[in-house]
Structures are given as structure tokens and as C-alpha cells.
Amino acid sequence: MVTGRAYSDLLERDLFPIVGMDDSCTSAEGAILRSTAVGHFPDPATGVPRRTDMFKLPDSWAAAGSTPIGTIGDLLAFGRIQLAAGVAPSGARVLSAESISRMQTVSHDMRTPNVPPIGLGWLLMPFGATTVPSMSGASPGGVAVLAVVPEHDLVFAAFGNDPRAMQLHDELLLSLLRDHLGIRAPELLAAGHHAGDLTRYTGTYRSNQLRVDVRLVDGELEEMTTYEPLDDQQARIFTGFAGATVPFPPRRYVPVGRDLFAPAGIAPSALSGYSRQLLVSYHDVGASGAAYRCAGGRMTRRDRA
């Protein structure tokens, strides 16, 4: 520990007031004093939403556990720092212009459609010739997006207290780019791709506490995702955060590009925005099969035979 203070305390005392995030907090105790939206999960059988049993991750999971809880206005104020070279709407300097430049400069590019180029702390989402620094996050039963368009002095923020709201966030962002700013972004995926032998991608892929079993079913890849928690406490946290017991129901994927797959039943046009992260890519695909699977920017390594 460098400062001797908790991460949540640093946010609430050293960041929120300077930025102008006057209605933000990091605790359930603070949130209960505000008009706070509670997450919901759709019932797998009926689609009817039900309230989450977990408000936020444990504080011990900082920084994830010290999740900022604020208004859309507070998020917009935070986003405007990116448009003003590090200066907050209040006029106070929060970051150096050099730091902002590094955030908006590509530091790593996997060169695959499902993982946008990455800057310092931001995804640099390409929409045609326009780059949109953006980030997203999830709480138990909630999803949020923050995106900035420096070329057009625009910040977009959205939160939905149902995971299905992410599709709406995507539609709103694409509409703003297209209809308000006149940005013409080509569709991300080309039609009519055939991957050939899909057995190259089958197998078991693992990362820390995550297991994905991929098999070939009816000409499509079927994935079964299972969390492998370290203990009962982590199992309860995973279940509460996901809103369901695991393993999750299997999901089908179809080939849409070189070593690239999309969820079955979703139109390619629906995957050109932020939802491109629903695509799954495979890497180091050799004669013995793929070595890695990438989904949502997260890599899992294939078990050795």
C-alpha cells in the first residue's frame, strides 16, 4: 500500500470532488441514500426479470469491489476529461495532457474484429475512420457503457439494470454516430464465410477459475462455460454476480471469418458496435488445433492432450 488509504477512499476524496462527480459513491451505505437502480436478471425459461440477490462485489475485491456508483451526469463529467486534455468540467486538471494522449494511443492490437485496439485503460473502438475510446462494465444484473468521440466533442454514457440492456446501449451509440454525427461505419463482418474443418477448435480451454468446453454439434461449435472457484465463498460470489448457477446453458457459434465465430441466430449487422465483443476468436491454430480462445478480450488456453 502506497498511501495507507483504501482504494475506495481515494476515489471518494481525491477524484470525485475534483471531477465534479458530486453524486457518486463506492459503498452500499452510500448508494442507499441515493436513488439507486438495482440489477435484475431474466428468468432463463420465461424472460421475466427478477431482482438480483447481490448488490455489488465484496469490497475486498478492490478495485472491482470498490465499484463507483454514480449518475449518468457524473459519468459524462468523467468522460469530458478525455475531451479536454485532462481538465475536468470544473476547470481543475485531473490528468496531464500526456496521459490523455497515451490513453487514446494504441498500445496493443490483436488485429481481430472482436478485440478493439487497446490504449491505456480504454478500448479504442474503430467505427470506419473514427476512433471511439470506450469502456464497459457489469454489476450484478447491470451493464454500463461510457464512450467518447474526441473528433466530435461528444460523450455517451448509459446504464441498464438488466444484462439485456447492452443491446440497447449499442443501438443508441450506433444511432448517435450515424444519425447525429454522420459517421459511416462499414459492417464488421463479411457474409458467406466457411471455416472448413471445425474440429480444429474443439477442446477444453481454461484460465483462472474459468473452463470452456467446445465441441462440434450439427455443424456448429457448442460451448459450455463452467466456473471453477477456489472455495465455497467464491462459488457463492460467482453465482450471485452471474445471477444463476453454473455451468451456464450451452451456446452455439457459427463461423463468420478466419478463426472467428459469432453467436448463432444473431445478425452480422448487430455485431458491428460494442457487441462485437460477443464474437469469439481462436489463435495459434495449427495442425493439432487452436491453442487459445478469446472472448470479450479474455483469453483461455487449450488443455494439452
N, C-alpha and C positions, 0 to 999 in steps of 0.2 A: 504494500500500500504506500503510495507516494505522499498523499495529502493527510492521511489519517482520518478522512471523512468518507462516508458511504457514497457510492455512485449516485443513488437517488438524491441524496442531499446536495451533491454538486450540481445536478440538473436543476433542482428547485431553487437553489440560492444563487448559482453563478451563471446559469443560462437563461432560464425562463424570464426573469425580470428584464435582462438586457435586451432580449429579442422582442419583448412585448407579448409574451405568451402568458397573459395575466390570468387565464382560467385553466391552467394546466397543473397537473399533479402526477405523482407516481405511486400512490397508495390507494387501497380500497377505502381507507378512512377519509382521504381527501375527496375521492370520487363520490362518496355518499352525500356530500354536502353540495353537489352539483347535479344538474340534470344530465345523468349519465345513461347511455344506451347499454343494455345488457345483451350479450351474444345469444344466438339461437342456432339450433341445428335442425335440419329437415329430417323427419322420420323416413328411414330407408324404404318403407313399404308405401306410405301414403303421401309423403312430401310435406306433411303438415309440420310447421316449425314448433320446436319445444325449447324452453329456456335452458341455457347451459347450467350445469351444476358447479362450474368453476369460473370465477370472475377473471382471474389473472394467474400467471405463473407465480411460483413462490419467489419471494424477494431474494432468496439465496441464489437464484439463478441469474443474478445480475450479469451483464446488462439486460438480458432478456427479461429477467424478473422485475427490473426497475422500469417497466414499460411506461413511457409517457402517456398520460391520459389527458386529452385536451379537446378543444373545439376545432371546427373547420377553420375558423378565423385564426386560431393560434397556428395551425399548420400552414396556412397561407403566409403568415408573418415569417415563419421559419423558412419557407420556400423562397421568399423575396430576398433573403440574404444571398442566394445564388445569383440573383439578377442585379445586385448592387455591389458586386465585387467584395462581399464580406461585411457590408454595412447593413444593420437592421433598420426596419422602418422608423425606429425611434431616433436614428442618427448615430447610434453607438456602433463602433466597429467590433464585430464578433470574431471574424477571421481575417487573415491577411488576404490581399488580392492574389498572392502566390498560391495560397492554399485553395482558394476557389478555382484557380486555373488548373491545379492538379486534379481537383475533383471532376472537372469537365474535360480532362485529357485522358485518352485511352492508355491504361497501364497493362491491360491484358485482353486479348481477343482470341476466343476459342475457334472463331470462324465457323460457327454452326448456328443455324437460324434460331434455335431455342434458347441460346445463351447470348444476350447482347454484349457488346464490348463493355468492359468494366473500368470505371475511373476510381478515384479514391473515395470509397463509400457510396458510390452511385452506380446504377446501371445506365449506360449511355445508349438509350433505345433509338435505333435508326428508323425514321419514317421517310423513305426516299432520301432526299439530300438534307433533311432536317434531323438534327440530333436532339433528343429529349432526355435529359437526365431525370431519372425516376427511381423510386423505391416503393416497395410494398411491404406489408406486414400482416400478421394474423394474431388475433387474440382468441380465446376460447369462444367460438361461434361468431367471430367478427373478422372483417377484412378491410384493409385500408390501402389507399394509393396516394402518393404525392409525386407530382411531375412538374417540371419547369421547362419552359420553352424560351431560352435566353434571346433567341433571334426576334421573338415577338413580344417580349416583356409580359409573359403570361405564367401564372402558377395555377395548377389544378390539384385539388385535394378532395378526397371522397372517403367515406366510411359507410359500411353496411353491417348490420348486426345479424347477418345470415351469410354463410360462405358463398351462396349463390349470387350475392351482390357483386362479386368480382366481374361477372359478365356484364352487368350494368355499368360498372366503372369503366370497363373497356369501351363499351358503346359510347359513353359520354365523352371520353377522351378522344376517340376517333372522330366523333361528330365535331368537337371543338377544332381539331386540327383541320378537318376537311371543310366544314361549313363556315367556321368563324375566321380561320387563318388562311384558308385556301391552299393548304398543303396537300399535295397529291402523292400519296404513298402507294407504290405498287404492291400487289398481293405477295405475300411472303413465299407461298408455295406454288410450285408448278404442278399442273394436273397430269395425270396419266403415268405416274412413275411406278415401276415394278421392281421390287428388290431382289427377285430371284430366290435363292435358297435361304429361307428364314431360319433354318436350324442353326446357322452361324451365330444367332443372337440368343438362343435358348441357354438356360443355365440358372445358377443361383448367384446373385450379386449381393454383396454386403458392404456396409460401412458401420460406423459406430452405432450399435443398437438398432440397426435397420437391415432387414433382409427382404430381397425382392426375388421371387421365383418366377422365371419367364419360361413359358412353354408354348409350343405350336398347337393351335386348336382351330380347325376349319379354315386353314389358310391365313390365320391372323395370329399375332402374338398376344398371349394372355398373361397378365401379370397378377401375382398375388403378393401383396405387401404385408409384412409382419414386423412389428417392433419386438426387439429382444432386450427388454430392460434389465438393468443390473440387479434390481431388487424389487420387492413389492411396492415400496414407496414410489419409485419411478414408474412402475406399471400403473399405479393409480393416477399419477400426473399425466402420463401419456393418454390414458383413457379419457380423463376429464378434458384435456386440451383438444382431442380429436372428436369428442362427443359420441364415441362409440367404442365398443370392444374391438379388439384386433385379433386375428387378421381381418383386413377390410375385404369387402366383396371383390372378386376378380374383375379386372378391367381389360378390355380388348383394344389392340392398337393395329393400325394398318400402315403400310409403307407409303411415304409421301416424298421421299428424297433419298439421297445417298446416305445410308446408315441412319435414316431419320424416320420417325413414326409419329402418327397423330392418333388421338383417341378416336375409336370407331364411332361413327354417327355424327361427328362434328364437321360442319362445312369448312373447307380450307379458308374461306374468307373470314371466318370467325376467329382465326388464329393469327391474324396479321397485326394485332395490337399487343397489349400486355399479355394476353392469353397465349402468346407464342411459347410461354414457359410451360404450357401443358404438353408441348412436344417432347418426345424422348429421343435422344441421340445415343449412338454407340460408337466407341472409339477403340483404336488399335485392333481393327477387325482383320485377323489373319486367317490362315488355313484352319487353325484349331478353334476359331470363333472370336467373338468380341471380348476384349479384356476389361472394358469399363462401360457402364451405363450412366447417362447423365439426364436428370430430370429436375426442373426448377433450379438449375445451377448447381445441383448437388450430385457428386459422383459416388457411385458404388462400384466396387471391384468384384470381378467374377471369381468365384472359388476355383481353385485349381483342381483338375480332375484327379 
